[in-house]
Amino acid sequence: MPTVLITDSDFPDSNIERDVLNGTNTELKTAQASTAEEVIEAAESVEADALLVQYAPITKTVFERLDGLQAVGRYGIGVDNVDLDAANDHGVQVVNVPSYCEDEVSTHTFALLLACVRKVSSLDAAVKDGTWDWTGGRPIHCMRGRTLGLAGFGKIPQHLVQKVNGFGVDVIAYDPYVSEEKLDGQGIEKVSFDALLDRSDYISVHTPLTEETEEMFDADAFDQMKDTAVLVNTSRGSVIDTDALAEAIKDGQIAGAGLDVLPNEPPENESLSKQDEVVVTPHIAWYSEESFDTLRRTVTSDIERLLNGGAPENLVNDV
């Protein structure tokens, strides 16, 4: 009987995974591993054939030590905590959940943008502290006629564009992997990264984390942006140099930021999250009760199919 190990999760239970695997001749085990060594120890103790992973690092060493490992399933879209090259070298199939929370993330992105532009969080905090003064929010500018710049143009920003259509903003996008024709077809101008920085009143980040995109928003980028600009990130925390962002906001180089993701979660340095111009949420953009269920059922079903001779639907690597 093949064994699936949940290496780690912050889910309240494993009932959804057990429901999916019930009657499939597959055994489920759970652990809370936070390091590669802990993953190896937990997997060896149950002779795991497959891993279901949320945050734990699945490194080259994990693949080298776990000879019987057949598959790794990542709870989410990104697989940056899984060494795909090592997985390929050891013939281990990696699956993810590429489509499950586009509506949730795009809605949360817009919520962060509105909270920053309308200064909802700082005004709410002031009222709760006993201050009733609308002038504490000045200056607030009308969104109509402003420019929203998209860094990346996958499914989530496409949903976001549908949501902002009624607000009278112009939309431009930087994505070297999307054709000008595709963007033109949606009424969006394709621009260079420099033009995105120069022209945008609001920038929403939707890029994966790669060597190319790591800290693409750095001190130089903030220096190039408008001093009235707002930056929103619901993609990957390390796309932004958060130390440089904190300095840029403190120095008035940009107006503020809405962040759902950070390079370290929870943050080790709280200086950024304590700034009045910054709205931070705890990596929740993906979540609704419905997406929560879809996420867990999709990846568990793919792992079950793979272990029992079927073809996975969401294979990430070429094995």
C-alpha positions in Angstrom: 0.0 0.0 0.0 1.6 3.3 -1.0 2.0 6.0 1.7 1.5 9.7 1.4 3.1 12.0 3.9 1.9 15.5 4.6 5.3 17.0 5.5 3.8 20.2 7.0 0.8 22.4 6.9 -1.1 25.0 8.8 -4.4 23.4 8.1 -6.6 22.5 11.1 -6.7 18.8 10.2 -6.2 16.4 7.3 -9.8 15.4 6.9 -10.0 16.6 3.2 -7.0 14.6 2.2 -8.3 11.5 4.1 -11.6 11.9 2.3 -9.9 12.0 -1.1 -7.8 8.9 -0.3 -10.5 6.9 1.4 -11.0 3.7 -0.5 -8.0 4.1 -2.8 -5.7 1.7 -1.0 -3.5 4.6 -0.1 -2.3 5.4 3.5 -2.0 9.0 4.8 0.5 10.1 7.4 1.2 13.6 8.8 4.2 15.5 10.2 5.2 19.0 10.9 8.7 19.3 9.3 10.3 22.7 8.9 13.7 21.7 7.6 15.0 19.3 5.0 16.4 17.0 7.6 13.1 16.8 9.4 11.4 16.0 6.1 13.8 13.2 5.5 13.4 11.8 9.1 9.6 11.9 8.9 9.5 10.4 5.4 11.9 7.6 6.3 10.0 6.7 9.4 6.8 6.0 7.4 8.5 4.8 4.2 6.7 7.6 2.3 6.1 7.1 -1.5 4.9 10.7 -1.9 5.0 14.0 -0.1 2.4 16.7 0.2 4.2 19.9 1.0 3.2 23.4 2.0 6.3 25.3 3.2 9.0 22.7 4.0 12.1 22.8 1.7 12.3 19.8 -0.6 16.0 20.1 -1.4 18.5 18.1 -3.4 19.4 16.3 -0.2 15.8 15.2 0.3 15.7 13.6 -3.1 19.2 11.9 -2.6 18.2 10.4 0.7 14.7 9.2 -0.1 15.3 6.5 -2.6 11.7 5.3 -2.8 10.1 8.7 -3.3 7.9 8.8 -6.4 6.1 12.1 -6.2 5.9 15.5 -4.5 2.7 17.6 -4.4 2.9 21.2 -3.6 -0.1 22.9 -1.9 -0.2 26.0 -4.2 0.8 27.4 -7.5 4.4 28.1 -6.9 7.0 25.4 -6.4 10.0 27.5 -5.4 10.5 25.4 -2.2 11.0 22.3 -4.4 14.3 21.7 -6.2 13.0 20.7 -9.6 16.4 19.9 -11.1 17.0 17.4 -8.3 13.5 16.0 -8.8 14.2 15.5 -12.5 17.6 13.8 -11.7 15.9 11.3 -9.4 12.9 10.7 -11.5 10.4 12.2 -9.0 7.3 13.7 -10.4 6.2 17.1 -9.0 2.6 18.3 -9.1 1.0 21.6 -8.0 -2.3 23.4 -8.2 -2.0 25.8 -11.0 -5.5 27.1 -11.0 -7.6 27.5 -7.9 -7.6 31.0 -6.4 -7.5 33.5 -9.3 -10.7 35.2 -8.1 -9.6 35.3 -4.5 -6.1 36.7 -5.2 -7.3 39.3 -7.7 -10.0 40.4 -5.2 -7.5 40.7 -2.4 -5.1 42.6 -4.6 -7.8 45.1 -5.4 -8.8 45.3 -1.7 -5.1 46.1 -0.7 -5.0 48.7 -3.5 -8.2 50.4 -2.3 -7.1 50.3 1.3 -3.8 52.0 0.4 -5.3 54.6 -1.9 -8.2 55.5 0.4 -6.0 55.0 3.5 -8.5 52.8 5.1 -6.3 51.1 7.6 -4.6 54.2 9.0 -7.9 56.0 9.3 -9.5 53.1 11.0 -6.7 52.8 13.5 -7.0 56.6 14.2 -10.7 56.3 14.9 -10.2 53.3 17.2 -7.6 55.4 19.0 -10.1 58.1 19.6 -9.3 60.5 16.7 -12.2 61.5 14.5 -10.6 63.7 11.8 -11.0 63.3 8.1 -8.0 65.5 7.4 -5.7 62.8 8.8 -6.1 61.0 5.5 -4.9 63.9 3.3 -3.9 63.8 0.5 -6.3 61.3 -1.1 -6.6 61.4 -4.9 -9.3 60.1 -7.2 -8.6 56.8 -8.9 -10.3 57.7 -12.1 -7.8 58.7 -14.8 -4.9 57.1 -13.0 -2.7 54.3 -14.4 -2.5 50.8 -13.0 0.7 49.0 -14.0 0.8 45.2 -14.0 4.1 43.4 -13.5 3.3 40.1 -15.0 0.1 39.2 -16.9 -1.0 35.7 -16.0 -4.5 34.5 -15.0 -4.7 36.5 -11.7 -4.0 40.0 -13.2 -6.4 39.2 -16.0 -9.1 38.7 -13.3 -7.9 41.9 -11.7 -8.4 43.9 -14.9 -12.0 42.8 -15.0 -12.5 44.1 -11.5 -10.9 47.5 -12.1 -12.7 48.2 -15.3 -15.4 50.2 -13.7 -13.0 52.5 -11.9 -11.8 54.5 -14.8 -8.1 53.5 -14.6 -5.9 53.0 -17.5 -4.0 49.7 -17.5 -0.5 49.0 -18.8 1.5 45.8 -18.4 5.1 44.6 -18.3 5.5 40.9 -19.2 8.3 39.9 -21.6 6.6 36.5 -22.1 3.2 37.8 -23.2 2.7 39.1 -26.8 1.7 42.7 -27.6 -1.2 41.3 -29.6 -2.7 39.5 -26.5 -2.5 42.6 -24.4 -3.9 44.8 -27.2 -6.8 42.4 -27.5 -7.7 43.3 -23.9 -7.2 47.0 -24.3 -3.9 47.0 -22.4 -0.7 48.6 -23.5 2.5 46.5 -23.4 5.4 48.5 -21.9 9.0 48.0 -20.8 9.9 47.6 -17.1 11.3 51.2 -17.1 8.1 52.5 -18.6 6.1 50.6 -16.0 8.0 52.3 -13.2 7.9 55.7 -14.8 4.2 55.8 -15.7 2.3 53.9 -13.1 0.3 55.5 -10.3 -0.3 52.0 -8.9 1.8 48.8 -9.6 0.5 45.4 -8.9 3.0 42.5 -8.8 2.1 39.2 -10.3 5.4 37.5 -11.3 6.7 34.1 -10.2 9.9 34.1 -8.2 12.9 33.3 -10.4 16.5 34.5 -10.7 15.2 37.1 -13.1 12.5 38.5 -10.8 14.1 38.2 -7.4 14.3 41.7 -5.9 13.3 43.3 -9.3 11.7 46.0 -7.2 14.8 47.4 -5.5 16.1 50.8 -4.5 16.7 51.8 -8.1 13.2 50.8 -9.0 11.7 52.8 -6.2 13.8 55.8 -7.1 12.3 55.7 -10.6 8.7 55.4 -9.5 6.4 58.4 -8.8 6.5 59.7 -5.3 2.7 59.3 -5.3 2.8 55.6 -6.4 1.4 52.7 -4.5 2.9 49.2 -4.8 0.9 46.0 -4.2 2.3 42.5 -4.0 0.3 39.3 -3.8 2.8 37.1 -5.7 6.1 36.2 -4.0 7.7 38.2 -1.2 11.3 38.1 -2.5 10.3 39.9 -5.7 10.6 43.0 -3.6 13.6 44.2 -1.6 11.6 45.0 1.5 14.4 46.9 3.2 14.7 49.2 0.2 10.9 49.5 0.2 10.8 50.6 3.8 13.4 53.2 3.1 11.6 54.4 0.0 8.4 54.9 1.9 10.1 56.6 4.8 11.9 58.9 2.5 8.8 59.7 0.5 10.1 58.2 -2.8 6.7 56.3 -3.1 3.5 56.8 -1.2 2.8 53.3 0.2 2.4 49.6 -0.3 -0.1 46.8 0.2 1.6 43.5 0.9 0.2 40.0 1.3 3.6 38.2 0.9 7.0 38.9 2.5 10.5 37.3 2.0 10.3 35.9 5.6 6.9 34.9 7.0 6.2 35.9 9.7 8.4 38.9 9.2 11.7 39.0 11.1 11.9 42.8 10.8 8.6 44.5 11.6 9.7 48.1 10.7 7.9 47.8 7.3 4.6 46.5 8.6 4.5 49.2 11.3 4.6 52.1 8.8 1.3 53.9 8.5 1.6 53.9 4.7 1.8 50.1 4.5 -1.0 47.6 4.7 0.1 44.0 5.4 -2.0 40.8 5.5 -0.7 37.4 6.5 -0.4 35.6 3.1 -4.2 35.2 2.9 -4.9 36.4 -0.6 -5.4 32.8 -1.8 -7.9 31.9 0.8 -11.7 31.4 0.8 -13.4 28.3 2.2 -14.0 27.2 -1.4 -10.5 27.7 -2.6 -9.2 26.0 0.6 -11.1 22.9 -0.3 -10.2 23.0 -4.0 -6.5 23.4 -3.2 -6.3 20.3 -1.0 -8.5 18.1 -3.0 -6.8 18.9 -6.3 -3.2 18.1 -5.2 -4.2 15.1 -3.2 -6.2 13.6 -6.1 -3.2 14.1 -8.4 -0.9 12.3 -6.0 -3.3 9.5 -5.6 -3.6 9.1 -9.4 0.1 9.1 -9.8 0.7 6.5 -7.1 -1.9 4.2 -8.5 -0.8 4.1 -12.1 -2.7 7.1 -13.5 -1.5 10.2 -15.2 -1.3 13.4 -13.1 -3.2 16.4 -14.4 -0.9 19.1 -13.1 2.7 17.8 -13.7 5.3 20.6 -13.2 8.5 18.8 -14.3 9.4 16.7 -17.3 10.1 13.2 -15.9 
